[in-house]
């Protein structure tokens, strides 16, 4: 894609709101598969202000214009590329107004359009929001969703729809850097943005509650940044937990993350679960998760008692009890690490994700890579 005149030899255009660092591996492998036939178009940031373009993948930059207090988006600099391409992949999000225009024009022109995203809105499968998404899905030829569960649900509800699952993945089948030879599993790890909807303050409160019960070597590690970080750090100082609670900031490098997870007894998701679940299980680390939250579809990978433990949502007391329970069974959970990792490697690799994604495009990849 790099250095190519936009539109010259392009067969597939993929438009993204932005490309965060967790999507870098995917798009690098997609570019290797499709070669010069792929053009990637991306804006600078997502609806969430702290989700920015990471760089590292050659692309044409679009300009994101957020409207109605960042509830709607128009991406300028995308339509020309999208309307010329034989195949276009757009984000399945009704709030992106420019995608509606592209869908309508391509539909009238008989050009193949693929939508990629969540099958359902965060509000669920029914209601006004899903009716709007249903209209968007009908305008497309194919829908790519993030999990096998969502694909099955969508096919059951819309039997005539062409639905493909490309399970959300973060890493290739072989991560090049090996971890520590004799890891000491002693940390409860939170990985993600430090925002209200993720409830990191609930985790900190639960850790305070559980501290008298936990072995003295157990720590709480926050990996990520966000608007709540300063408040959380101040609470740690005020409660004298400085030696037991660490803030590492944002970490995306797989080698650094492996070292963090090597010392993790379990990861914790006190709010809704997203891709951090796949990341944790990839490194063989189980997750403690809230039972009733508007989880992302990746929650399908969590199996209670096998690679996960659930607690009553919103209850710091229940979360504290879960922390204590996992700490008391430390040896049992550590013994399962290889099994936990192997199960996820077989289902959620970048190679499998790219293969499913490319299959949904219905293009001849031999022309792109020859």
TABEL-V533757 format. One record per residue. N is the residue number from 1. NEAR is the number of other C-alpha atoms within 10 Angstrom. Layout:
# TABEL-V533757
[[N;NEAR] [N;NEAR]]
This chain:
# TABEL-V533757
[[1;19] [2;12] [3;7] [4;13] [5;11] [6;18] [7;17] [8;11] [9;14] [10;22] [11;20] [12;26] [13;25] [14;23] [15;27] [16;21] [17;24] [18;22] [19;25] [20;17] [21;19] [22;15] [23;18] [24;18] [25;18] [26;22] [27;19] [28;15] [29;17] [30;19] [31;21] [32;14] [33;19] [34;23] [35;18] [36;20] [37;21] [38;25] [39;29] [40;22] [41;22] [42;22] [43;23] [44;18] [45;19] [46;19] [47;18] [48;9] [49;9] [50;15] [51;15] [52;17] [53;20] [54;15] [55;13] [56;13] [57;19] [58;16] [59;21] [60;19] [61;19] [62;20] [63;15] [64;21] [65;13] [66;16] [67;12] [68;7] [69;8] [70;13] [71;11] [72;16] [73;22] [74;19] [75;21] [76;14] [77;17] [78;24] [79;16] [80;12] [81;20] [82;26] [83;18] [84;16] [85;24] [86;16] [87;21] [88;26] [89;25] [90;24] [91;19] [92;24] [93;23] [94;20] [95;19] [96;21] [97;14] [98;18] [99;25] [100;19] [101;13] [102;18] [103;27] [104;14] [105;16] [106;22] [107;16] [108;9] [109;10] [110;11] [111;17] [112;19] [113;24] [114;23] [115;25] [116;23] [117;16] [118;20] [119;27] [120;22] [121;20] [122;13] [123;11] [124;11] [125;17] [126;10] [127;10] [128;10] [129;15] [130;18] [131;14] [132;14] [133;19] [134;16] [135;12] [136;19] [137;23] [138;16] [139;18] [140;23] [141;19] [142;21] [143;28] [144;26] [145;25] [146;21] [147;24] [148;18] [149;17] [150;22] [151;21] [152;15] [153;15] [154;21] [155;14] [156;11] [157;10] [158;13] [159;11] [160;10] [161;16] [162;18] [163;25] [164;24] [165;20] [166;26] [167;25] [168;24] [169;27] [170;22] [171;21] [172;17] [173;17] [174;10] [175;12] [176;9] [177;11] [178;11] [179;18] [180;13] [181;7] [182;8] [183;14] [184;13] [185;22] [186;19] [187;23] [188;25] [189;26] [190;26] [191;24] [192;21] [193;22] [194;23] [195;17] [196;13] [197;12] [198;19] [199;17] [200;24] [201;20] [202;21] [203;25] [204;22] [205;18] [206;21] [207;27] [208;16] [209;18] [210;19] [211;17] [212;10] [213;15] [214;18] [215;13] [216;10] [217;10] [218;18] [219;23] [220;22] [221;22] [222;25] [223;20] [224;18] [225;19] [226;15] [227;12] [228;15] [229;19] [230;12] [231;10] [232;18] [233;15] [234;11] [235;16] [236;19] [237;12] [238;10] [239;9] [240;10] [241;18] [242;15] [243;10] [244;17] [245;21] [246;17] [247;16] [248;13] [249;17] [250;14] [251;16] [252;12] [253;10] [254;15] [255;14] [256;13] [257;17] [258;20] [259;16] [260;21] [261;25] [262;23] [263;20] [264;27] [265;28] [266;28] [267;26] [268;30] [269;23] [270;29] [271;24] [272;18] [273;25] [274;18] [275;17] [276;19] [277;26] [278;28] [279;23] [280;26] [281;28] [282;27] [283;24] [284;28] [285;29] [286;31] [287;29] [288;27] [289;27] [290;23] [291;17] [292;13] [293;16] [294;17] [295;16] [296;18] [297;22] [298;22] [299;19] [300;14] [301;18] [302;20] [303;13] [304;13] [305;10] [306;13] [307;24] [308;22] [309;22] [310;21] [311;20] [312;16] [313;17] [314;17] [315;16] [316;22] [317;17] [318;16] [319;28] [320;23] [321;18] [322;21] [323;26] [324;20] [325;14] [326;21] [327;22] [328;14] [329;11] [330;15] [331;12] [332;11] [333;22] [334;19] [335;11] [336;15] [337;19] [338;14] [339;13] [340;22] [341;20] [342;14] [343;15] [344;20] [345;21] [346;11] [347;16] [348;25] [349;23] [350;26] [351;19] [352;19] [353;24] [354;22] [355;15] [356;16] [357;19] [358;17] [359;14] [360;19] [361;21] [362;11] [363;16] [364;12] [365;15] [366;10] [367;12] [368;19] [369;13] [370;8]]
